[in-house]
Amino acid sequence: MFNIYRGDCLATLRLLPANSVDSIVTDPPYGISFQGRRWDYDVPPVEVWAECLRVLKPGGHLLAFAGSRTQHRMTSRIEDAGFEIRDMMAWVYGSGFPKSKDVSAAMDSYLAGDREVQGGAFVRPGVYEVTAFLRAARERAGWTNRQLDELFGTNGMAGHWTTGGSQPSVPTLAQWAKLKEVLGFGDDVDDLVNSLAATAKPEPSADGGGGGRFLQTLQRSRHDCAPAGDWGTALKPALEPITVARKPPQGSATGNVQVYGTGALNIGGCRVGDEQRWPANLMHDGGAEVHDCLGDASRFFYCPKATRADREEGNDHPTVKPTELMRYLCRLVTPPGGMVLDPYMGSGSTGKAALLEGFRFQGCELSDSYADIAQARLEGLAPSLAAVA
């Protein structure tokens, strides 16, 4: 009833027959470097979606989760591969915390973190560590500050980059990369240079506005005891978009359904609430915050975020989706007895949902540890599936 393929999904997809799966339901990498994971450095490329298109039956649907910041990139690549973009669903939830820096509250450390040096100037912590490192690297390489200035077309800047006295300066990231190349040093202080570049203080504009005025506003908020989060850097996450795409049908939608069984959505099997309302492109977790915002929660399908029961023992995957949500999505786009494919299977939530709905399943997973978890989860369904049968 299911197959798990280990390894790169693009290589696996190329081995699958054309027009062999009925639907694709997947939670791919969002391209936001989630928790610093290497697999999340970018959204999947067009080549992967082109193979998804090839293996789907004509009219087959693709549902792909995305991050709110990178959904446009995900959708564009899916469309560039040849899919029709049919809609965007949104799964709304009340839980979750903003990944935001409280800029107002950070003003104390932002200002007090400077170190006063001769002449009344202030230098950020870590700057002298960088200048000392660069000075030693310059001496090892046999370069002079004048030669560095000639290389960069600057007048005396190299002296600020390598000084142990007043007015030290840290190169920009582009300058640092070039210095690393010509002086031949390692990455010992790369993290520190990146941190200093990220916290470089803006210079006030000539008219006293811009960065200077904004810093004054933050200071006033701080001294006025403004509520936490008066100025921040991000909104609270409250939804995940899902791209709804379809492989172009052959001929009319009706004719395509008659030949391949794909091309239509299972409206009857996904009606919502006691009143059997038409399914919408909005879903939510049923939480109090969402209910307060939306009112009558029964108008939309709802499912809470993944619980401990969803994860099951030993599942440490960071982005597990709730089983009921994935069952709903599989049911919406898969004909009876159809084959569901997930090229980014993770710990197998789509596969579990597909099997519980009576579908067949194929999944690809690059990580052996997650593939092991998925294998155990799907094999563990055998008793419950036998009972249903």
Disulfide bonds with the S-S distance in Angstrom:
none
